[in-house]
């Protein structure tokens, strides 16, 4: 399980500025507070691999996310 201190350090790896924090969605994933991409956790470790992230509904690829498209 992630501690509040760990969660404060994590930032969305998709955000080019690396300033967008992640929020705890439930006990098995965290979510980007800006683009709503979800990252699964396992045994308290967040899988930050972008290719394995869960994209928000209606988004077919990472390049269409608002944080990436505005670059």
CHARMM internal coordinates of N, CA and C (Angstrom, degrees):
IC EDIT
DIST 1 N 1 CA 1.4500
DIST 1 CA 1 C 1.5355
ANGL 1 N 1 CA 1 C 109.43
DIST 1 C 2 N 1.3048
ANGL 1 CA 1 C 2 N 115.89
DIHE 1 N 1 CA 1 C 2 N 139.09
DIST 2 N 2 CA 1.4637
ANGL 1 C 2 N 2 CA 120.91
DIHE 1 CA 1 C 2 N 2 CA 178.97
DIST 2 CA 2 C 1.5185
ANGL 2 N 2 CA 2 C 110.73
DIHE 1 C 2 N 2 CA 2 C -76.88
DIST 2 C 3 N 1.2955
ANGL 2 CA 2 C 3 N 115.36
DIHE 2 N 2 CA 2 C 3 N 139.50
DIST 3 N 3 CA 1.4641
ANGL 2 C 3 N 3 CA 119.58
DIHE 2 CA 2 C 3 N 3 CA 175.17
DIST 3 CA 3 C 1.5315
ANGL 3 N 3 CA 3 C 108.41
DIHE 2 C 3 N 3 CA 3 C -87.71
DIST 3 C 4 N 1.3267
ANGL 3 CA 3 C 4 N 117.87
DIHE 3 N 3 CA 3 C 4 N 158.93
DIST 4 N 4 CA 1.4695
ANGL 3 C 4 N 4 CA 119.83
DIHE 3 CA 3 C 4 N 4 CA 176.45
DIST 4 CA 4 C 1.5329
ANGL 4 N 4 CA 4 C 112.61
DIHE 3 C 4 N 4 CA 4 C -58.07
DIST 4 C 5 N 1.3163
ANGL 4 CA 4 C 5 N 117.03
DIHE 4 N 4 CA 4 C 5 N -33.50
DIST 5 N 5 CA 1.4572
ANGL 4 C 5 N 5 CA 120.94
DIHE 4 CA 4 C 5 N 5 CA 178.99
DIST 5 CA 5 C 1.5277
ANGL 5 N 5 CA 5 C 111.42
DIHE 4 C 5 N 5 CA 5 C -66.19
DIST 5 C 6 N 1.3369
ANGL 5 CA 5 C 6 N 116.30
DIHE 5 N 5 CA 5 C 6 N -42.22
DIST 6 N 6 CA 1.4630
ANGL 5 C 6 N 6 CA 120.42
DIHE 5 CA 5 C 6 N 6 CA 177.63
DIST 6 CA 6 C 1.5232
ANGL 6 N 6 CA 6 C 110.55
DIHE 5 C 6 N 6 CA 6 C -63.92
DIST 6 C 7 N 1.3016
ANGL 6 CA 6 C 7 N 116.75
DIHE 6 N 6 CA 6 C 7 N -42.68
DIST 7 N 7 CA 1.4556
ANGL 6 C 7 N 7 CA 121.49
DIHE 6 CA 6 C 7 N 7 CA -178.76
DIST 7 CA 7 C 1.5282
ANGL 7 N 7 CA 7 C 111.39
DIHE 6 C 7 N 7 CA 7 C -63.29
DIST 7 C 8 N 1.3098
ANGL 7 CA 7 C 8 N 117.89
DIHE 7 N 7 CA 7 C 8 N -33.76
DIST 8 N 8 CA 1.4621
ANGL 7 C 8 N 8 CA 121.27
DIHE 7 CA 7 C 8 N 8 CA 178.56
DIST 8 CA 8 C 1.5280
ANGL 8 N 8 CA 8 C 112.30
DIHE 7 C 8 N 8 CA 8 C -66.51
DIST 8 C 9 N 1.3106
ANGL 8 CA 8 C 9 N 117.41
DIHE 8 N 8 CA 8 C 9 N -26.43
DIST 9 N 9 CA 1.4615
ANGL 8 C 9 N 9 CA 121.89
DIHE 8 CA 8 C 9 N 9 CA -178.64
DIST 9 CA 9 C 1.5274
ANGL 9 N 9 CA 9 C 111.91
DIHE 8 C 9 N 9 CA 9 C -81.67
DIST 9 C 10 N 1.3202
ANGL 9 CA 9 C 10 N 117.17
DIHE 9 N 9 CA 9 C 10 N -34.55
DIST 10 N 10 CA 1.4628
ANGL 9 C 10 N 10 CA 121.33
DIHE 9 CA 9 C 10 N 10 CA -173.37
DIST 10 CA 10 C 1.5257
ANGL 10 N 10 CA 10 C 112.53
DIHE 9 C 10 N 10 CA 10 C -67.02
DIST 10 C 11 N 1.3214
ANGL 10 CA 10 C 11 N 115.81
DIHE 10 N 10 CA 10 C 11 N 139.65
DIST 11 N 11 CA 1.4576
ANGL 10 C 11 N 11 CA 123.45
DIHE 10 CA 10 C 11 N 11 CA 176.02
DIST 11 CA 11 C 1.5163
ANGL 11 N 11 CA 11 C 108.59
DIHE 10 C 11 N 11 CA 11 C -131.27
DIST 11 C 12 N 1.3210
ANGL 11 CA 11 C 12 N 116.72
DIHE 11 N 11 CA 11 C 12 N 152.40
DIST 12 N 12 CA 1.4560
ANGL 11 C 12 N 12 CA 121.65
DIHE 11 CA 11 C 12 N 12 CA -178.87
DIST 12 CA 12 C 1.5261
ANGL 12 N 12 CA 12 C 110.10
DIHE 11 C 12 N 12 CA 12 C -64.98
DIST 12 C 13 N 1.3345
ANGL 12 CA 12 C 13 N 117.99
DIHE 12 N 12 CA 12 C 13 N 124.30
DIST 13 N 13 CA 1.4639
ANGL 12 C 13 N 13 CA 120.28
DIHE 12 CA 12 C 13 N 13 CA -179.52
DIST 13 CA 13 C 1.5309
ANGL 13 N 13 CA 13 C 112.89
DIHE 12 C 13 N 13 CA 13 C -72.98
DIST 13 C 14 N 1.3104
ANGL 13 CA 13 C 14 N 117.31
DIHE 13 N 13 CA 13 C 14 N -12.29
DIST 14 N 14 CA 1.4680
ANGL 13 C 14 N 14 CA 121.09
DIHE 13 CA 13 C 14 N 14 CA 179.79
DIST 14 CA 14 C 1.5265
ANGL 14 N 14 CA 14 C 110.89
DIHE 13 C 14 N 14 CA 14 C -84.80
DIST 14 C 15 N 1.3069
ANGL 14 CA 14 C 15 N 117.16
DIHE 14 N 14 CA 14 C 15 N -29.71
DIST 15 N 15 CA 1.4668
ANGL 14 C 15 N 15 CA 122.12
DIHE 14 CA 14 C 15 N 15 CA -179.72
DIST 15 CA 15 C 1.5254
ANGL 15 N 15 CA 15 C 109.25
DIHE 14 C 15 N 15 CA 15 C -65.62
DIST 15 C 16 N 1.3381
ANGL 15 CA 15 C 16 N 118.17
DIHE 15 N 15 CA 15 C 16 N 119.28
DIST 16 N 16 CA 1.4705
ANGL 15 C 16 N 16 CA 120.18
DIHE 15 CA 15 C 16 N 16 CA -178.44
DIST 16 CA 16 C 1.5334
ANGL 16 N 16 CA 16 C 113.37
DIHE 15 C 16 N 16 CA 16 C -61.47
DIST 16 C 17 N 1.3255
ANGL 16 CA 16 C 17 N 118.35
DIHE 16 N 16 CA 16 C 17 N -27.00
DIST 17 N 17 CA 1.4624
ANGL 16 C 17 N 17 CA 121.28
DIHE 16 CA 16 C 17 N 17 CA 179.96
DIST 17 CA 17 C 1.5236
ANGL 17 N 17 CA 17 C 112.69
DIHE 16 C 17 N 17 CA 17 C -85.90
DIST 17 C 18 N 1.3160
ANGL 17 CA 17 C 18 N 116.98
DIHE 17 N 17 CA 17 C 18 N -12.38
DIST 18 N 18 CA 1.4718
ANGL 17 C 18 N 18 CA 124.02
DIHE 17 CA 17 C 18 N 18 CA -177.90
DIST 18 CA 18 C 1.5351
ANGL 18 N 18 CA 18 C 112.47
DIHE 17 C 18 N 18 CA 18 C 54.34
DIST 18 C 19 N 1.3327
ANGL 18 CA 18 C 19 N 116.14
DIHE 18 N 18 CA 18 C 19 N 36.89
DIST 19 N 19 CA 1.4663
ANGL 18 C 19 N 19 CA 120.05
DIHE 18 CA 18 C 19 N 19 CA 179.56
DIST 19 CA 19 C 1.5281
ANGL 19 N 19 CA 19 C 113.05
DIHE 18 C 19 N 19 CA 19 C -113.24
DIST 19 C 20 N 1.3195
ANGL 19 CA 19 C 20 N 118.18
DIHE 19 N 19 CA 19 C 20 N -11.98
DIST 20 N 20 CA 1.4566
ANGL 19 C 20 N 20 CA 121.05
DIHE 19 CA 19 C 20 N 20 CA -176.37
DIST 20 CA 20 C 1.5278
ANGL 20 N 20 CA 20 C 110.92
DIHE 19 C 20 N 20 CA 20 C -79.40
DIST 20 C 21 N 1.3333
ANGL 20 CA 20 C 21 N 116.86
DIHE 20 N 20 CA 20 C 21 N 119.26
DIST 21 N 21 CA 1.4672
ANGL 20 C 21 N 21 CA 119.17
DIHE 20 CA 20 C 21 N 21 CA -179.09
DIST 21 CA 21 C 1.5278
ANGL 21 N 21 CA 21 C 112.38
DIHE 20 C 21 N 21 CA 21 C -74.71
DIST 21 C 22 N 1.3127
ANGL 21 CA 21 C 22 N 114.17
DIHE 21 N 21 CA 21 C 22 N 158.35
DIST 22 N 22 CA 1.4548
ANGL 21 C 22 N 22 CA 121.24
DIHE 21 CA 21 C 22 N 22 CA 173.51
DIST 22 CA 22 C 1.5207
ANGL 22 N 22 CA 22 C 108.48
DIHE 21 C 22 N 22 CA 22 C -98.31
DIST 22 C 23 N 1.3199
ANGL 22 CA 22 C 23 N 116.25
DIHE 22 N 22 CA 22 C 23 N 148.10
DIST 23 N 23 CA 1.4637
ANGL 22 C 23 N 23 CA 121.70
DIHE 22 CA 22 C 23 N 23 CA 178.35
DIST 23 CA 23 C 1.5252
ANGL 23 N 23 CA 23 C 108.63
DIHE 22 C 23 N 23 CA 23 C -121.46
DIST 23 C 24 N 1.3120
ANGL 23 CA 23 C 24 N 115.94
DIHE 23 N 23 CA 23 C 24 N 150.65
DIST 24 N 24 CA 1.4579
ANGL 23 C 24 N 24 CA 121.39
DIHE 23 CA 23 C 24 N 24 CA 179.61
DIST 24 CA 24 C 1.5199
ANGL 24 N 24 CA 24 C 109.16
DIHE 23 C 24 N 24 CA 24 C -74.78
DIST 24 C 25 N 1.3210
ANGL 24 CA 24 C 25 N 116.65
DIHE 24 N 24 CA 24 C 25 N 116.17
DIST 25 N 25 CA 1.4654
ANGL 24 C 25 N 25 CA 123.12
DIHE 24 CA 24 C 25 N 25 CA -179.96
DIST 25 CA 25 C 1.5247
ANGL 25 N 25 CA 25 C 109.80
DIHE 24 C 25 N 25 CA 25 C -83.39
DIST 25 C 26 N 1.2862
ANGL 25 CA 25 C 26 N 116.30
DIHE 25 N 25 CA 25 C 26 N -48.58
DIST 26 N 26 CA 1.4657
ANGL 25 C 26 N 26 CA 123.75
DIHE 25 CA 25 C 26 N 26 CA 173.60
DIST 26 CA 26 C 1.5208
ANGL 26 N 26 CA 26 C 106.39
DIHE 25 C 26 N 26 CA 26 C -157.76
DIST 26 C 27 N 1.2687
ANGL 26 CA 26 C 27 N 118.62
DIHE 26 N 26 CA 26 C 27 N -166.93
DIST 27 N 27 CA 1.4644
ANGL 26 C 27 N 27 CA 120.20
DIHE 26 CA 26 C 27 N 27 CA -174.22
DIST 27 CA 27 C 1.5320
ANGL 27 N 27 CA 27 C 113.45
DIHE 26 C 27 N 27 CA 27 C -75.61
DIST 27 C 28 N 1.3364
ANGL 27 CA 27 C 28 N 117.91
DIHE 27 N 27 CA 27 C 28 N -10.18
DIST 28 N 28 CA 1.4643
ANGL 27 C 28 N 28 CA 119.65
DIHE 27 CA 27 C 28 N 28 CA -177.67
DIST 28 CA 28 C 1.5211
ANGL 28 N 28 CA 28 C 114.06
DIHE 27 C 28 N 28 CA 28 C -117.66
DIST 28 C 29 N 1.3227
ANGL 28 CA 28 C 29 N 119.09
DIHE 28 N 28 CA 28 C 29 N 4.25
DIST 29 N 29 CA 1.4621
ANGL 28 C 29 N 29 CA 120.14
DIHE 28 CA 28 C 29 N 29 CA 175.95
DIST 29 CA 29 C 1.5165
ANGL 29 N 29 CA 29 C 112.16
DIHE 28 C 29 N 29 CA 29 C -158.56
DIST 29 C 30 N 1.3196
ANGL 29 CA 29 C 30 N 113.20
DIHE 29 N 29 CA 29 C 30 N 156.21
DIST 30 N 30 CA 1.4540
ANGL 29 C 30 N 30 CA 121.06
DIHE 29 CA 29 C 30 N 30 CA 174.48
DIST 30 CA 30 C 1.5254
ANGL 30 N 30 CA 30 C 107.10
DIHE 29 C 30 N 30 CA 30 C -118.70
DIST 30 C 31 N 1.3271
ANGL 30 CA 30 C 31 N 116.13
DIHE 30 N 30 CA 30 C 31 N 158.23
DIST 31 N 31 CA 1.4484
ANGL 30 C 31 N 31 CA 120.26
DIHE 30 CA 30 C 31 N 31 CA -174.11
DIST 31 CA 31 C 1.5266
ANGL 31 N 31 CA 31 C 110.51
DIHE 30 C 31 N 31 CA 31 C -132.31
DIST 31 C 32 N 1.3199
ANGL 31 CA 31 C 32 N 115.81
DIHE 31 N 31 CA 31 C 32 N 143.40
DIST 32 N 32 CA 1.4591
ANGL 31 C 32 N 32 CA 121.07
DIHE 31 CA 31 C 32 N 32 CA 174.88
DIST 32 CA 32 C 1.5244
ANGL 32 N 32 CA 32 C 107.90
DIHE 31 C 32 N 32 CA 32 C -68.76
DIST 32 C 33 N 1.3203
ANGL 32 CA 32 C 33 N 116.55
DIHE 32 N 32 CA 32 C 33 N 130.31
DIST 33 N 33 CA 1.4672
ANGL 32 C 33 N 33 CA 120.18
DIHE 32 CA 32 C 33 N 33 CA -177.42
DIST 33 CA 33 C 1.5272
ANGL 33 N 33 CA 33 C 112.47
DIHE 32 C 33 N 33 CA 33 C -72.79
DIST 33 C 34 N 1.3278
ANGL 33 CA 33 C 34 N 117.91
DIHE 33 N 33 CA 33 C 34 N -12.67
DIST 34 N 34 CA 1.4642
ANGL 33 C 34 N 34 CA 120.64
DIHE 33 CA 33 C 34 N 34 CA 179.93
DIST 34 CA 34 C 1.5273
ANGL 34 N 34 CA 34 C 112.42
DIHE 33 C 34 N 34 CA 34 C -101.02
DIST 34 C 35 N 1.3183
ANGL 34 CA 34 C 35 N 117.57
DIHE 34 N 34 CA 34 C 35 N -56.07
DIST 35 N 35 CA 1.4722
ANGL 34 C 35 N 35 CA 119.48
DIHE 34 CA 34 C 35 N 35 CA -173.44
DIST 35 CA 35 C 1.5293
ANGL 35 N 35 CA 35 C 113.47
DIHE 34 C 35 N 35 CA 35 C -100.41
DIST 35 C 36 N 1.3148
ANGL 35 CA 35 C 36 N 117.93
DIHE 35 N 35 CA 35 C 36 N -5.28
DIST 36 N 36 CA 1.4682
ANGL 35 C 36 N 36 CA 124.63
DIHE 35 CA 35 C 36 N 36 CA 175.19
DIST 36 CA 36 C 1.5295
ANGL 36 N 36 CA 36 C 114.67
DIHE 35 C 36 N 36 CA 36 C 67.37
DIST 36 C 37 N 1.3211
ANGL 36 CA 36 C 37 N 116.76
DIHE 36 N 36 CA 36 C 37 N 22.03
DIST 37 N 37 CA 1.4581
ANGL 36 C 37 N 37 CA 120.79
DIHE 36 CA 36 C 37 N 37 CA 171.47
DIST 37 CA 37 C 1.5211
ANGL 37 N 37 CA 37 C 107.30
DIHE 36 C 37 N 37 CA 37 C -70.70
DIST 37 C 38 N 1.3313
ANGL 37 CA 37 C 38 N 116.15
DIHE 37 N 37 CA 37 C 38 N 140.99
DIST 38 N 38 CA 1.4570
ANGL 37 C 38 N 38 CA 120.02
DIHE 37 CA 37 C 38 N 38 CA -178.42
DIST 38 CA 38 C 1.5204
ANGL 38 N 38 CA 38 C 110.55
DIHE 37 C 38 N 38 CA 38 C -110.82
DIST 38 C 39 N 1.3315
ANGL 38 CA 38 C 39 N 115.10
DIHE 38 N 38 CA 38 C 39 N 141.25
DIST 39 N 39 CA 1.4513
ANGL 38 C 39 N 39 CA 122.44
DIHE 38 CA 38 C 39 N 39 CA 178.05
DIST 39 CA 39 C 1.5258
ANGL 39 N 39 CA 39 C 107.71
DIHE 38 C 39 N 39 CA 39 C -120.89
DIST 39 C 40 N 1.3255
ANGL 39 CA 39 C 40 N 116.21
DIHE 39 N 39 CA 39 C 40 N 127.59
DIST 40 N 40 CA 1.4628
ANGL 39 C 40 N 40 CA 120.92
DIHE 39 CA 39 C 40 N 40 CA -179.38
DIST 40 CA 40 C 1.5205
ANGL 40 N 40 CA 40 C 110.42
DIHE 39 C 40 N 40 CA 40 C -75.56
DIST 40 C 41 N 1.3254
ANGL 40 CA 40 C 41 N 114.61
DIHE 40 N 40 CA 40 C 41 N 152.12
DIST 41 N 41 CA 1.4582
ANGL 40 C 41 N 41 CA 120.58
DIHE 40 CA 40 C 41 N 41 CA 173.53
DIST 41 CA 41 C 1.5224
ANGL 41 N 41 CA 41 C 108.59
DIHE 40 C 41 N 41 CA 41 C -118.19
DIST 41 C 42 N 1.3145
ANGL 41 CA 41 C 42 N 113.92
DIHE 41 N 41 CA 41 C 42 N 152.50
DIST 42 N 42 CA 1.4590
ANGL 41 C 42 N 42 CA 119.52
DIHE 41 CA 41 C 42 N 42 CA 176.06
DIST 42 CA 42 C 1.5119
ANGL 42 N 42 CA 42 C 107.31
DIHE 41 C 42 N 42 CA 42 C -142.90
DIST 42 C 43 N 1.3124
ANGL 42 CA 42 C 43 N 115.37
DIHE 42 N 42 CA 42 C 43 N 121.25
DIST 43 N 43 CA 1.4596
ANGL 42 C 43 N 43 CA 122.41
DIHE 42 CA 42 C 43 N 43 CA -178.89
DIST 43 CA 43 C 1.5264
ANGL 43 N 43 CA 43 C 111.49
DIHE 42 C 43 N 43 CA 43 C 53.91
DIST 43 C 44 N 1.3322
ANGL 43 CA 43 C 44 N 115.95
DIHE 43 N 43 CA 43 C 44 N 38.13
DIST 44 N 44 CA 1.4537
ANGL 43 C 44 N 44 CA 121.32
DIHE 43 CA 43 C 44 N 44 CA 176.23
DIST 44 CA 44 C 1.5179
ANGL 44 N 44 CA 44 C 115.39
DIHE 43 C 44 N 44 CA 44 C 83.20
DIST 44 C 45 N 1.3221
ANGL 44 CA 44 C 45 N 117.29
DIHE 44 N 44 CA 44 C 45 N 4.04
DIST 45 N 45 CA 1.4671
ANGL 44 C 45 N 45 CA 121.10
DIHE 44 CA 44 C 45 N 45 CA 179.67
DIST 45 CA 45 C 1.5227
ANGL 45 N 45 CA 45 C 108.47
DIHE 44 C 45 N 45 CA 45 C -110.28
DIST 45 C 46 N 1.3313
ANGL 45 CA 45 C 46 N 115.96
DIHE 45 N 45 CA 45 C 46 N 127.09
DIST 46 N 46 CA 1.4606
ANGL 45 C 46 N 46 CA 120.53
DIHE 45 CA 45 C 46 N 46 CA -178.86
DIST 46 CA 46 C 1.5205
ANGL 46 N 46 CA 46 C 109.69
DIHE 45 C 46 N 46 CA 46 C -84.86
DIST 46 C 47 N 1.3224
ANGL 46 CA 46 C 47 N 115.86
DIHE 46 N 46 CA 46 C 47 N 130.94
DIST 47 N 47 CA 1.4588
ANGL 46 C 47 N 47 CA 121.89
DIHE 46 CA 46 C 47 N 47 CA 175.57
DIST 47 CA 47 C 1.5270
ANGL 47 N 47 CA 47 C 107.36
DIHE 46 C 47 N 47 CA 47 C -83.51
DIST 47 C 48 N 1.3277
ANGL 47 CA 47 C 48 N 117.15
DIHE 47 N 47 CA 47 C 48 N 102.27
DIST 48 N 48 CA 1.4629
ANGL 47 C 48 N 48 CA 122.46
DIHE 47 CA 47 C 48 N 48 CA -176.17
DIST 48 CA 48 C 1.5343
ANGL 48 N 48 CA 48 C 112.24
DIHE 47 C 48 N 48 CA 48 C -94.74
DIST 48 C 49 N 1.3165
ANGL 48 CA 48 C 49 N 117.60
DIHE 48 N 48 CA 48 C 49 N 16.19
DIST 49 N 49 CA 1.4577
ANGL 48 C 49 N 49 CA 120.95
DIHE 48 CA 48 C 49 N 49 CA 178.51
DIST 49 CA 49 C 1.5283
ANGL 49 N 49 CA 49 C 107.88
DIHE 48 C 49 N 49 CA 49 C -75.16
DIST 49 C 50 N 1.3218
ANGL 49 CA 49 C 50 N 116.16
DIHE 49 N 49 CA 49 C 50 N 116.32
DIST 50 N 50 CA 1.4595
ANGL 49 C 50 N 50 CA 121.95
DIHE 49 CA 49 C 50 N 50 CA -174.13
DIST 50 CA 50 C 1.5253
ANGL 50 N 50 CA 50 C 111.38
DIHE 49 C 50 N 50 CA 50 C -59.41
DIST 50 C 51 N 1.3207
ANGL 50 CA 50 C 51 N 118.10
DIHE 50 N 50 CA 50 C 51 N -39.45
DIST 51 N 51 CA 1.4693
ANGL 50 C 51 N 51 CA 121.50
DIHE 50 CA 50 C 51 N 51 CA -179.13
DIST 51 CA 51 C 1.5283
ANGL 51 N 51 CA 51 C 112.33
DIHE 50 C 51 N 51 CA 51 C -63.36
DIST 51 C 52 N 1.3209
ANGL 51 CA 51 C 52 N 118.25
DIHE 51 N 51 CA 51 C 52 N -20.24
DIST 52 N 52 CA 1.4579
ANGL 51 C 52 N 52 CA 121.69
DIHE 51 CA 51 C 52 N 52 CA -179.26
DIST 52 CA 52 C 1.5279
ANGL 52 N 52 CA 52 C 112.86
DIHE 51 C 52 N 52 CA 52 C -104.13
DIST 52 C 53 N 1.3283
ANGL 52 CA 52 C 53 N 116.91
DIHE 52 N 52 CA 52 C 53 N 3.86
DIST 53 N 53 CA 1.4663
ANGL 52 C 53 N 53 CA 121.31
DIHE 52 CA 52 C 53 N 53 CA 179.73
DIST 53 CA 53 C 1.5286
ANGL 53 N 53 CA 53 C 110.25
DIHE 52 C 53 N 53 CA 53 C -72.20
DIST 53 C 54 N 1.3217
ANGL 53 CA 53 C 54 N 115.34
DIHE 53 N 53 CA 53 C 54 N 157.67
DIST 54 N 54 CA 1.4643
ANGL 53 C 54 N 54 CA 121.88
DIHE 53 CA 53 C 54 N 54 CA 177.50
DIST 54 CA 54 C 1.5271
ANGL 54 N 54 CA 54 C 107.40
DIHE 53 C 54 N 54 CA 54 C -97.62
DIST 54 C 55 N 1.3222
ANGL 54 CA 54 C 55 N 115.55
DIHE 54 N 54 CA 54 C 55 N 113.57
DIST 55 N 55 CA 1.4619
ANGL 54 C 55 N 55 CA 120.29
DIHE 54 CA 54 C 55 N 55 CA -178.46
DIST 55 CA 55 C 1.5226
ANGL 55 N 55 CA 55 C 110.57
DIHE 54 C 55 N 55 CA 55 C -75.45
DIST 55 C 56 N 1.3356
ANGL 55 CA 55 C 56 N 117.25
DIHE 55 N 55 CA 55 C 56 N 152.23
DIST 56 N 56 CA 1.4628
ANGL 55 C 56 N 56 CA 119.45
DIHE 55 CA 55 C 56 N 56 CA 178.13
DIST 56 CA 56 C 1.5275
ANGL 56 N 56 CA 56 C 110.88
DIHE 55 C 56 N 56 CA 56 C -66.26
DIST 56 C 57 N 1.3045
ANGL 56 CA 56 C 57 N 115.23
DIHE 56 N 56 CA 56 C 57 N 156.13
DIST 57 N 57 CA 1.4612
ANGL 56 C 57 N 57 CA 121.27
DIHE 56 CA 56 C 57 N 57 CA 179.88
DIST 57 CA 57 C 1.5324
ANGL 57 N 57 CA 57 C 110.16
DIHE 56 C 57 N 57 CA 57 C -56.08
DIST 57 C 58 N 1.3081
ANGL 57 CA 57 C 58 N 116.11
DIHE 57 N 57 CA 57 C 58 N 135.36
DIST 58 N 58 CA 1.4543
ANGL 57 C 58 N 58 CA 121.15
DIHE 57 CA 57 C 58 N 58 CA 178.83
DIST 58 CA 58 C 1.5141
ANGL 58 N 58 CA 58 C 114.35
DIHE 57 C 58 N 58 CA 58 C 89.86
DIST 58 C 59 N 1.3217
ANGL 58 CA 58 C 59 N 117.65
DIHE 58 N 58 CA 58 C 59 N -3.99
DIST 59 N 59 CA 1.4597
ANGL 58 C 59 N 59 CA 121.38
DIHE 58 CA 58 C 59 N 59 CA 179.60
DIST 59 CA 59 C 1.5274
ANGL 59 N 59 CA 59 C 107.91
DIHE 58 C 59 N 59 CA 59 C -110.85
DIST 59 C 60 N 1.3142
ANGL 59 CA 59 C 60 N 116.49
DIHE 59 N 59 CA 59 C 60 N 119.85
DIST 60 N 60 CA 1.4628
ANGL 59 C 60 N 60 CA 120.18
DIHE 59 CA 59 C 60 N 60 CA -175.05
DIST 60 CA 60 C 1.5233
ANGL 60 N 60 CA 60 C 114.10
DIHE 59 C 60 N 60 CA 60 C -92.12
DIST 60 C 61 N 1.3519
ANGL 60 CA 60 C 61 N 117.50
DIHE 60 N 60 CA 60 C 61 N -17.30
DIST 61 N 61 CA 1.4616
ANGL 60 C 61 N 61 CA 119.43
DIHE 60 CA 60 C 61 N 61 CA 179.28
DIST 61 CA 61 C 1.5244
ANGL 61 N 61 CA 61 C 110.21
DIHE 60 C 61 N 61 CA 61 C -156.93
DIST 61 C 62 N 1.2955
ANGL 61 CA 61 C 62 N 115.77
DIHE 61 N 61 CA 61 C 62 N 158.84
DIST 62 N 62 CA 1.4627
ANGL 61 C 62 N 62 CA 122.79
DIHE 61 CA 61 C 62 N 62 CA -175.31
DIST 62 CA 62 C 1.5286
ANGL 62 N 62 CA 62 C 111.59
DIHE 61 C 62 N 62 CA 62 C -58.73
DIST 62 C 63 N 1.3198
ANGL 62 CA 62 C 63 N 118.23
DIHE 62 N 62 CA 62 C 63 N -37.42
DIST 63 N 63 CA 1.4458
ANGL 62 C 63 N 63 CA 121.80
DIHE 62 CA 62 C 63 N 63 CA -177.52
DIST 63 CA 63 C 1.5248
ANGL 63 N 63 CA 63 C 114.68
DIHE 62 C 63 N 63 CA 63 C -62.19
DIST 63 C 64 N 1.3209
ANGL 63 CA 63 C 64 N 117.13
DIHE 63 N 63 CA 63 C 64 N -16.26
DIST 64 N 64 CA 1.4681
ANGL 63 C 64 N 64 CA 121.68
DIHE 63 CA 63 C 64 N 64 CA 179.82
DIST 64 CA 64 C 1.5310
ANGL 64 N 64 CA 64 C 113.25
DIHE 63 C 64 N 64 CA 64 C -91.48
DIST 64 C 65 N 1.3123
ANGL 64 CA 64 C 65 N 116.97
DIHE 64 N 64 CA 64 C 65 N -5.94
DIST 65 N 65 CA 1.4637
ANGL 64 C 65 N 65 CA 119.97
DIHE 64 CA 64 C 65 N 65 CA 179.36
DIST 65 CA 65 C 1.5281
ANGL 65 N 65 CA 65 C 110.73
DIHE 64 C 65 N 65 CA 65 C -66.96
DIST 65 C 66 N 1.3108
ANGL 65 CA 65 C 66 N 118.60
DIHE 65 N 65 CA 65 C 66 N 143.51
DIST 66 N 66 CA 1.4684
ANGL 65 C 66 N 66 CA 120.93
DIHE 65 CA 65 C 66 N 66 CA -177.34
DIST 66 CA 66 C 1.5296
ANGL 66 N 66 CA 66 C 114.09
DIHE 65 C 66 N 66 CA 66 C -56.96
DIST 66 C 67 N 1.3132
ANGL 66 CA 66 C 67 N 118.26
DIHE 66 N 66 CA 66 C 67 N -37.09
DIST 67 N 67 CA 1.4597
ANGL 66 C 67 N 67 CA 120.39
DIHE 66 CA 66 C 67 N 67 CA -178.08
DIST 67 CA 67 C 1.5166
ANGL 67 N 67 CA 67 C 111.98
DIHE 66 C 67 N 67 CA 67 C -70.56
DIST 67 C 68 N 1.3150
ANGL 67 CA 67 C 68 N 118.22
DIHE 67 N 67 CA 67 C 68 N -26.04
DIST 68 N 68 CA 1.4564
ANGL 67 C 68 N 68 CA 121.96
DIHE 67 CA 67 C 68 N 68 CA 179.56
DIST 68 CA 68 C 1.5250
ANGL 68 N 68 CA 68 C 110.32
DIHE 67 C 68 N 68 CA 68 C -89.84
DIST 68 C 69 N 1.3165
ANGL 68 CA 68 C 69 N 117.10
DIHE 68 N 68 CA 68 C 69 N -40.51
DIST 69 N 69 CA 1.4603
ANGL 68 C 69 N 69 CA 122.26
DIHE 68 CA 68 C 69 N 69 CA -176.77
DIST 69 CA 69 C 1.5211
ANGL 69 N 69 CA 69 C 112.78
DIHE 68 C 69 N 69 CA 69 C -65.84
DIST 69 C 70 N 1.3361
ANGL 69 CA 69 C 70 N 118.18
DIHE 69 N 69 CA 69 C 70 N -26.21
DIST 70 N 70 CA 1.4742
ANGL 69 C 70 N 70 CA 120.88
DIHE 69 CA 69 C 70 N 70 CA -177.09
DIST 70 CA 70 C 1.5264
ANGL 70 N 70 CA 70 C 113.42
DIHE 69 C 70 N 70 CA 70 C -81.88
DIST 70 C 71 N 1.3413
ANGL 70 CA 70 C 71 N 117.77
DIHE 70 N 70 CA 70 C 71 N -2.95
DIST 71 N 71 CA 1.4769
ANGL 70 C 71 N 71 CA 120.73
DIHE 70 CA 70 C 71 N 71 CA -179.41
DIST 71 CA 71 C 1.5000
ANGL 71 N 71 CA 71 C 111.67
DIHE 70 C 71 N 71 CA 71 C -61.36
END
COOR INIT
IC SEED 1 N 1 CA 1 C
IC BUILD
